[in-house]
Amino acid sequence: MLAHVKRRLRRQGGFQEEPMIFRLTSARVLAVSILMTLWCGRAMAQTTAPGLIHRYSFNDGTARDSAGKIDGTLKGAAKIADGKLVLDNTDKANGAKTSGDATLSYLEFSGSIIPKSGSATLIVWITAPENQPYCRIMDIGDTDPDTRVGQAFIYLVPHHDTGSKIGITASDTGGKSSVDGDALDDGKPHMAAIVIDGDAKKLHFYIDGKEAAEAADLNDNTLDGVHPVHNYMGRSLSDVDPGLTASIDEFRVYDRALPASEVTAAFKAGPDAFPTDVPATAPTPAPAAGGK
């Protein structure tokens, strides 16, 4: 019956068969549309995470903050190559340039990267050769104008005395809360995470997804005691400390204390990706902290 109607319409000029090429093109457009929808949904899941407020992946050749508005500025000979921040502060005479050296290579953020939530998690993926002791992967706080020594800070040191160290203080280095871990400057890629839990008043340190040591009590060294006047990566707040030589794959800041399971999941996923099997936990509102 349908074939008969088509023949009559053709004779009367009222029916034209759809060209084969049009039918194929339409099918391809539909297929591409479906694929794009699926890909966009997956990409959205992989580039977002609950509580993520700053992210620096360096994949676009810049230190742009893809999660917030605090971009980074390259200083000295710092550069971005192959999607990584590359810092070289070796010095033939002294082993390493000091943080007070005008030619030091480091990254400086344009504003405070510390949240006002009372808790925070800072995660960095880094590969570093052996460095001079006391250099900083990151140092966020203030510098005493007279002594040129850091104060009211959060720091991550890849090589302190015998290993790595994280610390937070509302005063000076003598009053800090800290946790030690294995050295991070062994030429191998590592993920280091600082977790400041304002509710539990604890400081956690994770290396490659595992807690490095028992958490430390924050005591009076809470997040609101940090004065993020300077926000450095690769430079110390203290002028006498050496600069960092390393490549940094990615750096993230969350406005909440990630539990151990999420830190482990982040390590397993690696930089440039986010775990897809971690429950979406919204950050818990807390009194304003930091940002002074």
C-alpha positions as CSV (number, residue, x, y, z in Angstrom):
1,M,0.0,0.0,0.0
2,L,2.8,2.4,1.0
3,A,4.7,1.6,-2.2
4,H,1.6,2.3,-4.3
5,V,1.1,5.7,-2.7
6,K,4.7,6.6,-3.3
7,R,4.4,5.7,-7.0
8,R,1.3,7.9,-7.4
9,L,3.0,10.8,-5.6
10,R,6.1,10.5,-7.8
11,R,3.9,10.7,-11.0
12,Q,2.2,13.8,-9.6
13,G,5.6,15.4,-8.5
14,G,4.6,15.4,-4.9
15,F,7.1,12.9,-3.5
16,Q,10.8,12.9,-3.6
17,E,13.0,10.1,-2.1
18,E,15.5,11.4,0.5
19,P,18.9,11.2,-1.0
20,M,21.1,8.5,0.5
21,I,23.8,11.0,1.4
22,F,21.3,13.0,3.4
23,R,20.2,10.0,5.3
24,L,23.8,9.0,6.1
25,T,24.7,12.6,7.2
26,S,21.7,12.8,9.5
27,A,22.6,9.5,11.1
28,R,26.2,10.7,11.6
29,V,25.0,14.0,13.2
30,L,22.8,12.1,15.6
31,A,25.7,9.7,16.5
32,V,28.1,12.6,17.0
33,S,25.6,14.5,19.2
34,I,25.1,11.4,21.4
35,L,28.9,11.0,21.8
36,M,29.4,14.6,22.6
37,T,26.7,14.5,25.2
38,L,28.3,11.5,26.9
39,W,31.8,13.0,26.6
40,C,30.8,16.3,28.1
41,G,29.1,14.6,31.0
42,R,32.2,12.6,31.7
43,A,34.5,15.6,31.3
44,M,32.3,17.5,33.8
45,A,32.7,14.7,36.3
46,Q,36.4,14.7,35.8
47,T,37.0,18.4,36.2
48,T,34.9,19.2,39.2
49,A,35.1,18.1,42.8
50,P,33.2,19.1,46.0
51,G,34.9,21.9,47.8
52,L,37.6,22.5,45.1
53,I,38.3,26.3,45.1
54,H,41.7,26.5,43.3
55,R,43.3,24.3,40.7
56,Y,46.5,24.7,38.8
57,S,47.1,22.0,36.2
58,F,49.5,24.0,34.0
59,N,48.1,22.1,31.0
60,D,47.4,25.2,29.0
61,G,50.9,26.5,29.4
62,T,49.9,29.0,32.1
63,A,49.4,29.2,35.9
64,R,45.7,30.0,35.5
65,D,43.4,29.0,38.3
66,S,40.8,26.8,36.5
67,A,38.6,26.5,39.7
68,G,38.8,30.0,41.1
69,K,40.2,33.5,40.3
70,I,43.6,33.5,41.9
71,D,46.1,33.0,39.0
72,G,49.8,32.5,39.5
73,T,52.7,34.6,38.2
74,L,56.0,33.0,37.1
75,K,59.0,34.6,38.7
76,G,62.7,34.5,37.7
77,A,63.4,31.7,35.3
78,A,60.3,29.7,36.3
79,K,58.6,28.2,33.3
80,I,55.8,25.8,32.3
81,A,56.8,22.9,30.0
82,D,54.9,19.7,29.1
83,G,52.1,20.7,31.4
84,K,54.3,21.1,34.4
85,L,55.7,24.0,36.4
86,V,59.4,23.8,36.2
87,L,61.6,25.4,38.9
88,D,65.4,25.3,38.7
89,N,67.2,27.1,41.6
90,T,70.5,25.2,41.5
91,D,73.6,27.4,42.0
92,K,77.1,26.3,41.3
93,A,78.7,28.3,44.1
94,N,76.2,27.6,46.9
95,G,74.2,24.6,45.8
96,A,71.0,26.6,45.6
97,K,69.8,30.1,45.4
98,T,68.3,31.6,48.5
99,S,64.8,32.8,48.8
100,G,66.1,36.4,49.1
101,D,67.9,36.1,45.7
102,A,66.3,38.5,43.2
103,T,66.8,35.9,40.4
104,L,65.0,33.1,42.3
105,S,62.6,31.0,40.2
106,Y,59.2,30.5,41.9
107,L,55.5,30.9,41.5
108,E,53.6,33.6,43.3
109,F,49.8,33.6,43.5
110,S,47.9,36.8,43.0
111,G,46.1,36.7,46.3
112,S,45.3,34.5,49.2
113,I,44.6,30.8,48.3
114,I,43.6,30.0,51.9
115,P,39.8,29.5,52.4
116,K,37.7,31.1,55.1
117,S,35.9,27.8,55.9
118,G,38.1,26.9,58.9
119,S,39.4,23.8,57.2
120,A,41.4,23.2,54.1
121,T,43.2,20.6,52.0
122,L,46.2,21.4,49.8
123,I,47.4,18.7,47.4
124,V,50.4,18.8,45.1
125,W,51.9,16.4,42.6
126,I,55.7,16.9,42.5
127,T,58.9,15.3,41.2
128,A,62.1,16.7,42.8
129,P,65.8,15.7,42.8
130,E,67.7,16.1,46.0
131,N,67.4,19.6,47.3
132,Q,69.1,21.7,49.9
133,P,67.4,21.3,53.3
134,Y,64.6,23.6,54.3
135,C,63.5,24.7,50.8
136,R,59.8,25.0,50.4
137,I,57.3,23.3,48.0
138,M,54.8,25.9,49.3
139,D,54.9,28.6,51.9
140,I,51.9,30.7,52.7
141,G,51.9,33.4,55.3
142,D,53.8,36.6,56.2
143,T,57.5,37.7,56.7
144,D,58.8,39.7,59.6
145,P,60.0,42.9,58.1
146,D,62.9,43.2,60.5
147,T,64.2,39.6,60.7
148,R,63.0,38.5,57.2
149,V,61.8,35.3,58.7
150,G,58.5,33.7,58.1
151,Q,55.6,33.9,60.5
152,A,51.9,33.0,60.7
153,F,52.3,30.4,57.9
154,I,51.5,27.1,56.4
155,Y,54.4,25.3,54.7
156,L,55.5,22.1,53.0
157,V,59.2,21.2,53.1
158,P,60.4,18.3,50.9
159,H,63.7,17.9,52.8
160,H,63.8,19.2,56.4
161,D,66.2,17.3,58.6
162,T,65.9,13.6,57.6
163,G,62.6,13.8,55.8
164,S,59.7,16.0,54.7
165,K,57.6,18.2,57.0
166,I,54.4,20.2,57.0
167,G,53.7,22.9,59.5
168,I,51.2,25.6,60.5
169,T,51.6,28.4,63.0
170,A,49.7,31.4,64.2
171,S,53.0,32.9,65.5
172,D,56.5,31.9,64.5
173,T,58.2,28.6,63.6
174,G,58.9,27.8,67.2
175,G,55.2,27.6,68.0
176,K,54.1,25.6,65.0
177,S,52.2,22.4,64.8
178,S,53.9,19.9,62.5
179,V,54.0,16.4,61.1
180,D,57.0,14.6,59.6
181,G,57.2,12.2,56.6
182,D,59.6,10.6,54.2
183,A,61.7,12.8,52.0
184,L,60.0,14.0,48.8
185,D,63.2,14.9,46.9
186,D,64.2,11.5,45.8
187,G,63.7,12.0,42.0
188,K,60.4,10.1,42.1
189,P,56.9,11.5,41.5
190,H,54.9,12.0,44.7
191,M,51.5,13.3,45.8
192,A,51.6,15.2,49.1
193,A,48.5,16.4,50.9
194,I,48.1,18.8,53.8
195,V,44.8,18.5,55.6
196,I,43.8,21.1,58.2
197,D,40.7,19.9,60.0
198,G,39.3,22.9,61.9
199,D,36.5,20.9,63.5
200,A,38.7,18.1,64.9
201,K,41.6,20.6,65.5
202,K,44.0,18.2,63.8
203,L,46.8,18.5,61.2
204,H,47.2,15.5,58.8
205,F,50.0,14.8,56.3
206,Y,49.6,12.3,53.5
207,I,52.2,11.1,51.0
208,D,51.1,9.0,48.0
209,G,47.7,8.5,49.5
210,K,48.8,7.2,52.9
211,E,49.0,9.1,56.2
212,A,52.7,9.8,56.8
213,A,52.4,9.8,60.6
214,E,50.0,10.4,63.5
215,A,48.0,13.6,63.1
216,A,49.2,16.6,65.2
217,D,47.0,18.8,67.4
218,L,46.5,22.2,66.0
219,N,46.2,23.8,69.4
220,D,46.2,27.6,68.8
221,N,47.5,27.2,65.2
222,T,44.1,27.3,63.5
223,L,43.6,28.4,60.0
224,D,42.4,31.9,61.0
225,G,45.8,32.5,62.6
226,V,47.6,32.2,59.2
227,H,48.2,35.6,57.5
228,P,48.4,34.8,53.8
229,V,50.1,38.0,52.8
230,H,52.5,36.0,50.5
231,N,51.5,32.9,48.7
232,Y,54.5,31.1,47.3
233,M,55.3,27.9,45.5
234,G,59.1,27.1,45.4
235,R,60.1,30.0,47.7
236,S,60.3,30.3,51.5
237,L,59.0,33.2,53.5
238,S,62.4,33.3,55.2
239,D,65.1,34.9,52.9
240,V,67.9,32.6,54.1
241,D,66.2,29.4,53.0
242,P,67.1,27.8,49.6
243,G,64.8,27.9,46.6
244,L,63.2,24.7,45.3
245,T,64.3,22.7,42.2
246,A,61.5,20.5,41.0
247,S,58.7,20.0,38.5
248,I,55.1,20.3,39.7
249,D,52.4,18.6,37.8
250,E,49.3,19.9,39.6
251,F,48.2,21.8,42.7
252,R,44.8,21.9,44.3
253,V,43.1,23.7,47.2
254,Y,39.9,22.5,48.8
255,D,37.8,24.5,51.4
256,R,37.2,21.4,53.5
257,A,39.2,18.7,55.2
258,L,39.2,15.7,52.9
259,P,38.9,12.4,54.7
260,A,41.6,9.7,54.2
261,S,39.4,7.8,51.7
262,E,39.2,10.9,49.4
263,V,42.9,11.6,49.6
264,T,43.7,8.0,48.7
265,A,41.2,8.2,45.8
266,A,42.9,11.4,44.5
267,F,46.3,9.7,44.6
268,K,44.9,6.7,42.6
269,A,43.2,9.0,40.1
270,G,46.4,11.0,39.7
271,P,46.8,14.6,38.4
272,D,44.5,15.8,35.6
273,A,41.7,13.5,36.8
274,F,39.2,13.2,39.6
275,P,37.9,10.0,41.2
276,T,34.4,9.1,40.1
277,D,33.5,6.7,42.9
278,V,33.9,9.2,45.8
279,P,30.6,10.5,47.4
280,A,29.9,14.1,46.7
281,T,30.2,15.6,50.1
282,A,29.4,19.3,50.4
283,P,31.7,21.5,52.4
284,T,30.5,22.3,55.9
285,P,30.0,26.0,56.6
286,A,32.2,27.3,59.4
287,P,33.0,30.7,60.9
288,A,35.2,32.9,58.8
289,A,39.0,32.1,59.0
290,G,42.1,33.2,57.2
291,G,42.2,35.9,54.6
292,K,43.8,38.4,56.9
